[in-house]
């Protein structure tokens, strides 16, 4: 029960970092596309490093290669099906999934929710290793990448003529789905130790899908692909450094 509470609390704090990152919308109406693309690239780098060092390596050590491969495939497949059959809208690429009459803002929120749920799950699952520090490292990674992501959500909403307060509120709401993912992840791996490597690999596959299908393409759709790539490298190195010194 203590691990469950810690896992949910950590994923909640990581989710709230989205709202913290969106706070600049209260003071400015414009952030350059270059800066937003660099931020998205940075988020992608942090997620890649967290996936590699905090999820995949423990999954391989605990469950072996077959379990890790199947778990990654399952996580990516579930995200693919959700992405295909749940209507949602991205700020740049537009509507995805089946046609929907939902308001644009809710389609935006659904898109970010699809993105954030596996992040929360990754935090929860990581606490199932039994080492609280491992879970805190993943939570730190998700919170770190949620800060620029929050601004990357709020600024386009401001450009869509939403008020500063509503832009901040909606950006914050998208992060609050992470505790639900965290609860699911930590409960699943707490039921049986045999599910732990599956949960780690599943979360890794879901995160890899999000990075490849959403973050990197979104950051490369304009003319700042090189800057976004450099942001990714910086994010990866920073997360690798933090993962190493805190273990």
C-alpha positions as CSV (number, residue, x, y, z in Angstrom):
1,X,0.0,0.0,0.0
2,X,2.9,2.4,0.7
3,X,4.4,1.7,-2.7
4,X,1.0,2.3,-4.3
5,X,0.6,5.6,-2.5
6,X,4.1,6.7,-3.3
7,X,3.7,5.7,-7.0
8,X,0.4,7.6,-7.4
9,X,1.7,10.7,-5.6
10,X,4.9,10.7,-7.7
11,X,2.9,10.5,-10.9
12,X,0.6,13.2,-9.7
13,X,3.5,15.6,-9.1
14,X,5.0,14.7,-12.5
15,X,1.6,15.4,-14.1
16,X,1.3,18.8,-12.3
17,X,4.6,19.8,-13.9
18,X,2.6,20.2,-17.1
19,X,0.7,23.1,-15.4
20,X,3.9,24.5,-14.0
21,X,5.4,24.6,-17.5
22,X,2.3,26.4,-18.9
23,X,2.6,29.3,-16.4
24,X,4.4,31.6,-18.8
25,X,1.1,32.0,-20.8
26,X,0.0,34.3,-17.9
27,X,2.8,36.7,-18.8
28,X,3.4,36.4,-22.5
29,X,1.4,35.8,-25.6
30,X,4.2,34.5,-27.8
31,X,6.9,31.9,-27.7
32,X,8.8,31.3,-31.0
33,X,8.2,28.2,-33.0
34,X,12.0,27.6,-32.7
35,X,11.7,27.5,-28.9
36,X,8.7,25.2,-29.0
37,X,10.3,22.8,-31.3
38,X,13.5,22.7,-29.2
39,X,11.3,22.0,-26.1
40,X,9.5,19.2,-27.8
41,X,12.8,17.7,-28.9
42,X,14.1,18.0,-25.3
43,X,11.0,16.2,-24.1
44,X,11.6,13.4,-26.6
45,X,15.2,13.0,-25.5
46,X,14.2,12.8,-21.9
47,X,11.6,10.2,-22.7
48,X,14.0,8.1,-24.8
49,X,16.6,8.1,-22.0
50,X,14.0,7.2,-19.4
51,X,12.6,4.4,-21.6
52,X,16.1,3.0,-22.2
53,X,17.7,3.2,-18.8
54,X,14.8,3.1,-16.4
55,X,12.4,0.7,-18.1
56,X,14.1,-1.4,-20.8
57,X,17.3,-2.3,-18.9
58,X,15.4,-3.5,-15.8
59,X,12.9,-5.4,-18.0
60,X,15.8,-7.2,-19.7
61,X,17.5,-7.9,-16.4
62,X,14.3,-9.2,-14.7
63,X,12.4,-10.9,-17.5
64,X,14.9,-11.5,-20.3
65,X,14.8,-10.8,-24.0
66,X,11.6,-12.6,-25.1
67,X,9.4,-10.9,-22.4
68,X,11.0,-7.5,-23.2
69,X,10.4,-7.9,-26.9
70,X,6.8,-9.0,-26.5
71,X,6.1,-6.4,-23.9
72,X,7.4,-3.6,-26.1
73,X,5.3,-4.9,-29.0
74,X,2.2,-5.0,-26.9
75,X,2.7,-1.5,-25.5
76,X,3.3,0.0,-29.0
77,X,0.3,-2.0,-30.5
78,X,-2.1,-0.7,-27.8
79,X,-1.0,2.9,-28.5
80,X,-1.4,2.3,-32.2
81,X,-4.9,1.0,-31.8
82,X,-5.9,3.9,-29.5
83,X,-4.3,6.4,-31.9
84,X,-6.2,4.9,-34.8
85,X,-9.7,4.4,-33.3
86,X,-10.0,7.3,-30.8
87,X,-10.7,10.7,-32.4
88,X,-8.2,13.4,-31.4
89,X,-6.6,16.4,-32.9
90,X,-3.0,17.6,-32.9
91,X,-2.1,21.3,-33.1
92,X,0.0,20.9,-36.3
93,X,-1.0,17.6,-38.0
94,X,-4.8,18.1,-37.3
95,X,-7.5,15.5,-36.8
96,X,-6.6,11.8,-36.4
97,X,-8.8,8.8,-35.8
98,X,-12.4,8.6,-36.9
99,X,-14.5,11.7,-37.6
100,X,-15.9,13.4,-34.5
101,X,-18.3,16.2,-33.6
102,X,-16.5,17.0,-30.4
103,X,-15.3,20.5,-30.0
104,X,-11.7,21.2,-31.1
105,X,-10.6,21.8,-27.5
106,X,-11.7,18.4,-26.3
107,X,-10.0,16.7,-29.3
108,X,-6.8,18.5,-28.3
109,X,-7.2,17.4,-24.7
110,X,-7.9,13.8,-25.8
111,X,-4.7,13.8,-27.9
112,X,-2.5,15.0,-25.0
113,X,-4.3,12.5,-22.6
114,X,-3.5,9.6,-25.0
115,X,0.1,10.9,-24.8
116,X,0.2,11.3,-21.0
117,X,-1.4,8.1,-19.8
118,X,1.5,5.8,-20.6
119,X,3.9,8.3,-19.0
120,X,1.9,8.0,-15.7
121,X,1.9,4.2,-16.2
122,X,5.7,4.2,-16.6
123,X,6.1,6.0,-13.3
124,X,3.8,3.6,-11.5
125,X,5.4,0.5,-13.0
126,X,8.9,1.7,-12.1
127,X,8.0,1.7,-8.4
128,X,7.2,-2.0,-8.7
129,X,10.9,-2.8,-9.0
130,X,11.0,-2.4,-5.2
131,X,13.6,0.4,-5.3
132,X,11.9,3.7,-4.6
133,X,14.8,5.6,-6.1
134,X,14.2,3.9,-9.5
135,X,10.6,5.1,-9.4
136,X,11.6,8.6,-8.4
137,X,14.1,8.8,-11.3
138,X,11.3,8.0,-13.8
139,X,8.9,10.4,-12.1
140,X,11.6,13.1,-12.3
141,X,12.1,12.3,-16.0
142,X,8.4,12.6,-16.7
143,X,8.1,15.7,-14.7
144,X,11.1,17.2,-16.4
145,X,9.8,16.6,-19.9
146,X,6.3,17.7,-18.9
147,X,7.5,21.3,-18.1
148,X,8.3,22.2,-21.7
149,X,5.4,20.1,-22.9
150,X,3.0,22.2,-20.8
151,X,4.1,25.3,-22.5
152,X,3.9,23.6,-25.9
153,X,0.3,22.8,-25.2
154,X,-0.7,26.1,-23.7
155,X,0.8,28.4,-26.3
156,X,-1.1,26.9,-29.3
157,X,-4.3,27.2,-27.2
158,X,-3.5,30.9,-26.7
159,X,-3.0,31.2,-30.4
160,X,-6.4,29.6,-30.9
161,X,-7.9,32.6,-29.0
162,X,-8.4,30.9,-25.7
163,X,-7.9,33.1,-22.7
164,X,-4.7,32.9,-20.6
165,X,-6.5,31.3,-17.7
166,X,-8.2,28.6,-19.9
167,X,-5.0,27.8,-21.7
168,X,-3.3,27.3,-18.4
169,X,-6.2,25.3,-17.0
170,X,-6.5,22.9,-20.0
171,X,-2.7,22.4,-20.1
172,X,-2.8,21.4,-16.4
173,X,-5.8,19.1,-16.9
174,X,-3.9,17.1,-19.6
175,X,-1.3,16.3,-17.0
176,X,-3.8,15.1,-14.4
177,X,-4.4,11.8,-16.2
178,X,-1.0,10.7,-15.3
179,X,-1.9,9.7,-11.7
180,X,-4.5,7.3,-13.2
181,X,-1.8,5.7,-15.3
182,X,0.4,5.6,-12.3
183,X,-2.2,3.9,-10.2
184,X,-2.8,1.3,-12.9
185,X,0.9,0.6,-13.4
186,X,1.8,0.2,-9.7
187,X,-1.3,-1.9,-8.9
188,X,-0.6,-4.3,-11.8
189,X,3.0,-5.0,-10.9
190,X,2.1,-5.1,-7.2
191,X,-0.3,-8.0,-7.8
192,X,2.4,-10.4,-9.0
193,X,6.2,-10.0,-9.3
194,X,5.9,-12.0,-12.6
195,X,4.0,-9.1,-14.2
196,X,6.8,-6.6,-13.4
197,X,9.0,-7.1,-16.5
198,X,5.9,-7.2,-18.7
199,X,4.7,-3.9,-17.2
200,X,8.2,-2.3,-17.6
201,X,8.4,-3.4,-21.3
202,X,4.8,-2.5,-22.0
203,X,5.3,1.0,-20.7
204,X,8.6,1.3,-22.7
205,X,6.8,0.3,-25.9
206,X,4.0,2.8,-25.3
207,X,6.6,5.6,-24.6
208,X,8.6,4.7,-27.7
209,X,5.4,4.9,-29.8
210,X,4.6,8.4,-28.4
211,X,8.1,9.7,-29.0
212,X,8.3,8.4,-32.6
213,X,4.7,9.0,-33.6
214,X,4.1,12.3,-32.0
215,X,7.0,14.2,-30.4
216,X,9.6,13.9,-33.0
217,X,7.3,14.5,-36.0
218,X,5.6,17.5,-34.3
219,X,9.0,19.0,-33.6
220,X,10.2,18.5,-37.2
221,X,7.2,19.8,-39.1
222,X,8.5,23.4,-39.3
223,X,11.9,24.7,-40.3
224,X,13.7,24.0,-37.0
225,X,14.3,20.2,-37.3
226,X,18.0,20.6,-36.6
227,X,17.3,22.6,-33.4
228,X,14.8,20.1,-32.3
229,X,17.3,17.3,-32.8
230,X,19.9,19.1,-30.7
231,X,17.2,19.6,-28.0
232,X,16.6,15.8,-28.1
233,X,20.3,15.1,-27.7
234,X,20.5,17.5,-24.7
235,X,17.4,15.9,-23.1
236,X,18.8,12.4,-23.6
237,X,22.2,13.3,-22.1
238,X,20.7,15.2,-19.2
239,X,18.4,12.3,-18.3
240,X,21.2,9.7,-18.7
241,X,23.3,11.8,-16.3
242,X,20.5,12.1,-13.7
243,X,19.7,8.4,-14.0
244,X,23.4,7.5,-13.4
245,X,24.1,9.8,-10.5
246,X,20.9,9.0,-8.5
247,X,21.3,5.3,-8.7
